[in-house]
Amino acid sequence: GLKTHPNVEDITRALREATAAAEESMELSANAQRGRRALVIDGGALGLLFGAAPDAPACQLEFLRFTQTCATVVACRCAPAQKAKLVRLVRRNVRGVSALAIGDGANDVAMIQTAHVGVGISGKEGMLAVNAADFAIAQFRFLREMLLVQGRHNYRRIAVTVYYVFYKNIMFTLVIFWAQFFAAFSGTKWNLEAGNQLYNVLLTMFPILWFSVFDKDVSDETSLALPQLYHLGPGNHFYFNWRATLRWIFQAIYESLAIALLCVFSLDGLSPDGESPGLYLIGACTITLAIVVPNLKLILWFFSWNIWSFVLIGFEVVLWWGVGGVVASEIKPENRGTSGEFIAQFVLGWYKLWGNVNELGTFWLLMLLVPAVVLLPQVFYSFYMRRFHPQFRDLAMECEYHGLPIDALKAWQIPAGQRQRRLVKGAPRPLYQASRFQRLCASLCGSKAKSESARSTATRA
């Protein structure tokens, strides 16, 4: 045991022995859980931990190593600055950690501002903690629902929304890029310019907005009953990672290539005399598919299907047909006038084009085949992963859908190896270190000061 008044060496030795014992017990039992272990430390020990003694960095390292084997670390009788330093120590030395700090008084403000996410509780101790926090709740028990329900749902929806927005813009831009191979890289765009401008703000906006606000994979009750579901988000980075990023980018490239090439080669020699169709007729087909495919693709990501999901997707498609009809019928080349010249650049080549496009049987065949070619592989991939490599979330959804008991899922515990976070290289890092931007500014200011000093010296000479 420790002395009544230990020093830094005593704390370091005790932490090192406790870490060795914890790691040995975890090696002996493969199912050992770190939930059986906790650390209690007071303000006096933290003062030595963050002190200026030469052995303080070694003590901090042993402290970080032992906390990796613990489920709970209780720090009592701490000063506000010690709370903030404890959060900063974890932030700077644990790889991939997301720190949340919660408090209800003025002595928690420094800790709340140091963490990645700050939560303030409005209570008898005033509103200082709430004013300094990112989120405010009335009681501490609301934190469970804020994290496990609202936080988990929003994390998943925002991750998909970010990927979807980048995906549809990459795909749409690449469709225009592939056109340059058939236009001798002249810079001529085969898409309707008005469609380019309305693509994000109108033609693909409403379904993703509905998804980002209302979609749920499991009910709120299941999210509270199975806190393991939260691990797929910030803990496991299942929704937002480099693998998912590359997958979305690959899908955008594949779908844009399929839309461009299938339209070009399917419409070749379409006219009765064997001539190739015009550039804008091909563009009408490609931009229509570039609107239809992303809207249909979102069906694969909806978990809570309802009438509004399909109404909004259908509304976007119908809206594009209306825009194309208005553009093709209203602006006549001979009646443009002075103000019409500005509008004409957005509807170039589309006068009476949309009606001709809709009369082509090949156009409607492309509307059926191209979405099937680009989306069916993703349907089969999703089916394969959920059938043969299901995630914990997939099992929870299946139990909820079929009304099965979730007792077995409640008993499952996340392996300790997945819950632990490795320390960064060179830990422990200094608690306060200038960022790269601050160091760059300091070096620039230093160079400027040196040049001014040299100039003044030359002037005096």
N, C-alpha and C positions, 0 to 999 in steps of 0.2 A: 504494500500500500504506500501511498504518498505521505510525506511529512505534513505536519500542520501548516508549515510555511514553506512550500516547495520552491525550488528555483527552476530555471529553464532546463537544466540538465535532468532534473528529476522528472519533469513533465515529458521531456523527449524520450527518456528511457521507459517510462510507463506506457506511453503511446506505442512505442516500438514493440514492447512485449505483448500488449493487447492486440496489435495488428497481426503479429506472428501467430498468436493463439487462435485468432479468428480465421485466418487463412488456413491453418492446419485443420480446424474443425470443418471448414467448408470442403477441403480436399478429401477428408475421410468419409464424408457423407455427400453424395452427389445431389441429394435433394435438400441440402441444408439451405435455409432461408435466412437472409440477413434481417428479417423482421423481428427476430428474437434478440437483437442487440441494439443498445442505445448508448449515447454518450451525454453526460451532464457536465457542464463546465461553467464556472462562475466568472464574474468580472475580474477578480484578481488574477486568475489563470490566463484570461484573455489579455490582461495587461502585460504579462510576461510573454505571451505568444506574439503580440504585436510590438514588443519593446525594441529597444535599440541594442540589445545584447548581441554579441557575435554569433551565438548559437540560436538566435531567434529564427532564421530561415530554415535550419534543420528541424526545429520544433514545428514550424508551420508545415513542412513536408510530411512529417509523421502524423500530424493532425489530419491532413488531407487524406493520407493513406488509410487511416483508421476509419474516417467517416465514410469511406467507400464500402465498408462492411456493415454499416449501421443503417437502420431505417429511420432513426430519429436522433437529432442532436438538440439538446435543450441547453440554452445559454441563459443563465439567471443572474440577476443583479448586475446588469451591463449598463454602461454609459451609452448615450446615443451615438457617440463616435465609434464605440466598439461594435455596435450593431452594424453600422455602415461598413466598417472594415471587414467584418465577418462575411457580409454579402459580397464585398469586393474581392476578398480572398477566393471565394468559390467561383465567382465570375471569371477571374483572370487565370485560374489554374485548372479548372475542370473543363475538358473538351466537350463542346456541344451542349452545355448546360443552359437552361432557361430559368433564371432566378425570379421568384415572385416574393414580394415582401408585403405584409399586411400589418396594419397598426391602427390605433384609434386616438393617439395623443401626439402632442408636440414633440415628445422624445423619440417618436418613430419616423419623423419627417426625413432625417438623413438616410435612414435605412430604406425607406420607400423610394426616395429619389435615386439611390444607388442601384437598385434592382432593375432588371429588365422590365418588369411589370409591377406597378405599385397599386395596392388596394387599400382604400381608406374606409374606416368604419365610423359612421356618424353617431356620436354618443354624448355622454356627459362631459367628456374631456375637450369638447370644442370641435371646430371644423378644420383645424390646421392640417391634420392628416388627410382629410378628404380633399382639401384644396391642392395638396401636393401630389395626390395619387392620380393614376390613370383611370381607375374605376372606383366607384363608391357604393357601399352596401350599408344596410341599416343594422344588420346583426351578423355575427361571425358565422352562424349556421348557414347563411345564404351563400357562403363561399363554395360549398359542395355543389350546389346547383349551377353556380356561375361557371365552374370549371368543367364538371362532368357532363352537363347538359348544354348550356349555351356556348361555352367555350369549345367543346368538342365539335358540336354541329357547325359552328362558325369557322373553325379551323379547316374542317374538311371542305366546306362550301367555298371558302375563300381560295383554298389551294386549287380546286378544280376551276374556279372562275378565272384565276390568274393564268393558268395553263390554257384555258379555252380561248381567252382573249388573244394571247400570243399566237396560239395555233391558227385561229381563223384569219388573222392578219398575215401570217407567214404564208399560209395556203393561198390566200387571195392575191398577194403580191407575186408569188411564184407563178401563178397562172398567167399573169401579165408578162412576167419575165420569159416564160417558155414561148410566148408568142413572138418574141424577137428573133427566134431561130427561123421562123417562117416569114419574117418581114425584113430580112437582111439587116437586122439591128438598126433599122432606120429611126427607131423611137416612136413609131406609130403604135397607138394603143387600140386594141380591138374591142375593149370593153366600153360600155356607155359611161361617159364621164360623170353624169348625174348619178349613176349607180355606184361609182367609186366613192363619191362624196357621201352618199346616203348609207353606205354599207354598214358602218359601225353605229351611226347615230339613229338608224331607223330599221334597217332590213335584218339585222341580227341582234337586236338589243333586248327585246322583251322576254324571250324565253330564258336567257341567261340571268336577267334580273330576277325573274320568278324563282329560278333555281337558287340563286345566291341568298335569297331571303327565306324561302319556305321549305326547301327540300330537307328531308330527314331520312336517314337509312334505318334507324330504329327509333322506337318511341322514347319519350323522356323517362318513363318509368324504367325501361330496360337500361337506359344509360346510367341511371342512378343505381340500379341493382347490380350492374356489371362495371365497376370502375376500371376493370382491365381494358375496356374499350378505349379509354383515354390514352393508353400507352401507344396506340397506333399513330397518334398525332405527334405531339412534341417529343415523345419518348423514342419511338421507333422510326419516325419520319417516313411512315408508309405513304402518306398522301403527297408529300412534297420532298423530292429527292432528285439526285442527278439522273437516276435510271428513268424515273417518270418524265423528267424534262426531255431526255433524249428520245423517249418513246413518242411524246407529243410532237417533237420536231420531225421525227421520221414519218409519222402519219401525215403531217402537213405536206412534206415533200412528195410522198407517195400519192396522196390524193390530188395534189395539183398536177403532177405528171399524168395521172390517169385522166383527169378532166380535160387537159389540153390535148393530149395525144388522141384520145378516143374521139373527141369532137373534130379534130382536124382530119383524121383519116376516115372517119365515118361519113363525113359530109363531102369528101372529095368526089368529083364527078357526079354530083347530085342532080344537076339540071338535065333536062331531056336531051340537050345537044352535047352532053358530056363535059361541059365547062365546070370549072371549080367554083364554089360559092364565093361570094364576096367576103372581105375581111370582117365587115361588121356583122354579117350573118353568123359567122363562126363565133364572134365575140358575144353575140346575143345568147348563144347556147352555153358558152363557157361561164359567163357571168350569172346566168340562171342557175347552173349547177353549183357555182361557187356560193350561191345563197342557199340553195336547197340542201346541199350536203351538210354544212355545219349545223343548220337547224335540225335536221334529222339525226345527226350525230349526238346531239344533246339528249336524245331519248335514251341512249345507252348509259347515260350518267344520272338520269333521274331515278331515284329510289322510291319516292312517294308519288306515284303516278295518279293523276286525277284529271278531271275534264279540262281544267284550266291549262295544264301542261300542253295538251294537244291543241287546244283552242289557240294559244299564243303561237305555237309553231305553225299551225295552219294560217293564222293571220299574217305572219311574216311572208309566207309564200304568196298568198292572195294579194298582199300589199305590193309585192314586186310586180305581179301581173298588172295591177292597176297603174303603177308608175310607168311600166313599159308601154302600156296602151296610151296613157296621156302624152308621154314624150313623143311617141310615134305619130300621133294624130294632130297635135295642136300647133307645132312649130313648122310652118311652111317656109321653104327657102325664099319664095318671092314676097312674103309678107313679114319679113323680120323687122325691117326698119332699124332705127338707131339703137333703141333699147334691145331689140331682138338679137343684135350682133353679140351682145354679152351672153345671152341665153344660148345662142347657137353653139358656142364652144362646149357646152355641156351635153348637147343632144346631137352632135355631129354624126351624120350618116344614118340616123334612125328614122327619118321621115318615111312612114308607111312600112317600116321594116318589121315591126312586131307582129302585125297581122299575117305577113307572109311566113314568118318563122312558125307561128302557131298552126299554119296549114300543112306543115311538113310532118309526115309520119315518122321520119327519122328523128326529128326533134323529140317527139313523145317517147320513142323507143329509147333514146338516150336518157330521158328523164327516169326511166325505169331501170335500165341496165347499169348506168354509171354509179348511182348510189348503192346498188347491190354489190358491184365490184369493189368499191372502196370501203364499205361498211361491214359486209359479211365476214371478212377475215377478223375484224375486231370483235364481232359477236362470237365467233368460234373461240377466239383467244379468251374472252371473258368467261365463256362456258367452261373451257378446259381448266382455267385457274380456279374457278369456284368449285368445280366438281372434283378435281384431283389434288389441288393445293389450296384448300380454303384457309382464309384468315379467320382469326377469332371473331371478327365482325360478321363474316359470312355465316358462321355457326349460330351467332346470336340472331341474325335475321331469319334464318331457317326455323329456329325454335319459336320465334315470335310469330312467324307467318303460319306455322302449323299448330300453334298452341301447345308446344311441348314444354315440359318443365326445364328450368335453367339451373337447377341445383348443381349439376355437374360442371357447368360453366362457372358458377360462383366459386366452386372449390378450386378451380385452376388458378395457379399462381404464376406470375411472370418469372421466368428463370433469373436467378441473381446475376448471371453473366450479361443478360440483356438490360438489366436495370442499372448496372454500374456504368459509370462514365470514366474513361481513362483520363489521367492527368496530362496536361500539355507538356511538350518537351521543354526542359529547363525549369520545371517547377521547383520551388515556388518563385513566381515572378514578383517584381516589386509592386506594391499595392498602387502606387501613384507613379505613372510613367506617361510622358507626353506622347500623344498620338503622332502618326506619320505626318499628318497635316500640320500639327503644331511644331514638329521638328523642322519641317520644310519652311514654315513661316519664320521660325527663329533663325535658320541658316540664311534665308534671304535678307532678313533684317540685319544680321551680323555682317553679311557681305556689303550691304548698303552702307552700314556704319563705317566699315573699313575703308570703302572707297571715298566717303565724305571726309574721313580723317586724313587719308592720303592727299586729297585735293586741297584741304586746308593747309597741310604741311607744305605742299608745293607752292601755295599762294604766299605763305609767310616767307619761304625761301626766296 
